[in-house]
Amino acid sequence: MDCRHLSVDELGNCKDCGQTIEEYLAELSNINYLEFPSVELPLVDLGDLKGILKLADSTIKTFECKLIELYDPNSSGQPKIRRIGNLIFRQTWNEIWNEIVAKSYPEAVRLGYRQSLSKWNEFLEDTVKVNLFLQKK
């Protein structure tokens, strides 16, 4: 079995050694290959994926509602000025986003999300980008 039978003529014989391909395949079927033992690995608990995705969707929708609610057309797209107690200030969109994300993070952890708050923020931002990309198509 030194020949690798790389070239075959029109009759189905090897051009190098003359053996028929049927004989070669029969030889291969008689070889006992090693059987690998089946390895049972424990399943990794990924948490409630469906719940995590629904939470991500609802968090993004909450931010979209805040965008509509706080949009100030008179100040070039910045959020409206807010009054809390005696203070009057204008939050940035980034601060509003971070506030909403921070509120949803404990729920994500309860559902089985195992990453940090910054990773949760990154996941939500990527989800928003994908949604925007799909809406353009």
C-alpha positions in Angstrom: 0.0 0.0 0.0 2.9 2.3 -0.8 1.1 3.8 -3.8 -1.3 6.7 -3.1 -3.3 6.1 -6.3 -3.4 9.7 -7.2 -3.9 9.2 -11.0 -6.4 6.8 -12.5 -6.9 5.8 -16.1 -10.2 5.5 -17.9 -10.6 1.8 -16.8 -10.4 2.7 -13.1 -6.8 1.4 -12.6 -4.0 3.3 -10.9 -1.5 4.6 -13.6 1.4 4.1 -11.2 0.8 0.5 -9.8 -2.0 -0.9 -11.9 -4.3 -1.8 -9.0 -8.0 -1.2 -9.5 -9.7 1.4 -7.4 -12.3 -1.1 -6.3 -9.6 -3.3 -4.8 -8.0 -0.3 -3.1 -11.4 0.7 -1.6 -12.0 -2.9 -0.4 -8.6 -2.8 1.3 -9.4 0.4 3.0 -12.7 -0.9 4.3 -10.9 -3.8 6.0 -8.7 -1.5 8.1 -9.8 -1.2 11.7 -9.6 2.4 12.6 -9.2 3.4 16.3 -12.4 4.1 18.1 -12.2 7.2 20.2 -14.0 7.1 23.5 -17.0 9.3 23.9 -16.3 12.2 26.2 -19.2 13.7 28.1 -18.6 17.3 28.9 -20.8 19.2 31.3 -23.2 21.6 29.6 -22.4 25.3 30.3 -25.3 27.2 31.8 -25.7 30.3 29.6 -28.7 31.6 31.6 -32.0 32.5 30.2 -30.9 33.6 26.7 -34.4 34.4 25.6 -35.0 36.5 28.7 -31.6 38.3 28.3 -32.5 39.1 24.6 -35.9 40.4 25.6 -34.4 42.5 28.3 -31.9 44.0 25.8 -34.7 44.8 23.4 -36.8 46.4 26.1 -33.7 48.4 27.3 -33.2 49.7 23.8 -36.9 50.6 23.4 -36.7 52.5 26.8 -33.9 54.6 25.4 -35.8 55.2 22.2 -38.7 56.4 24.2 -36.4 58.7 26.2 -35.0 60.0 22.9 -38.5 61.0 21.8 -39.4 62.4 25.2 -36.3 64.4 25.8 -35.4 65.6 22.3 -35.2 69.4 22.1 -35.5 70.6 18.5 -34.6 74.1 19.6 -31.1 73.2 20.7 -29.7 71.2 17.8 -30.7 67.8 19.0 -29.5 68.0 22.6 -31.7 66.7 25.4 -34.1 69.1 27.0 -33.1 71.0 30.1 -34.2 69.2 33.2 -35.0 70.6 36.6 -34.5 68.4 39.6 -35.1 70.2 42.9 -33.3 73.6 42.6 -30.9 72.4 40.0 -31.4 73.0 36.2 -29.1 71.0 34.0 -28.9 69.3 30.7 -27.8 65.6 30.6 -25.9 64.3 27.6 -27.4 61.4 25.6 -24.5 59.3 26.7 -25.3 59.9 30.4 -29.0 59.0 29.7 -27.9 55.9 27.9 -25.6 54.8 30.8 -28.3 55.5 33.3 -30.8 53.2 31.5 -28.1 50.5 30.9 -27.1 50.6 34.6 -30.8 50.1 35.6 -31.2 47.0 33.4 -27.9 45.4 34.4 -29.1 43.8 37.7 -32.0 42.2 35.9 -29.6 40.8 33.3 -27.5 39.3 36.0 -30.6 37.8 37.6 -31.4 36.2 34.2 -27.9 34.6 34.1 -25.8 37.2 32.3 -22.2 36.7 33.6 -20.3 39.6 32.2 -19.5 43.0 33.6 -21.6 46.2 33.3 -19.2 47.5 30.6 -19.7 44.3 28.6 -23.5 44.6 29.0 -23.2 48.2 27.7 -21.1 46.9 24.7 -23.6 44.2 24.0 -26.5 46.6 23.9 -24.6 49.1 21.7 -23.8 46.3 19.2 -27.4 45.3 19.3 -28.4 48.8 18.4 -25.9 48.9 15.5 -27.3 45.6 14.1 -30.9 46.9 14.4 -29.9 50.1 12.6 -28.1 48.1 9.9 -31.1 45.8 9.4 -33.5 48.8 9.2 -31.5 50.3 6.4 -31.9 47.2 4.2 
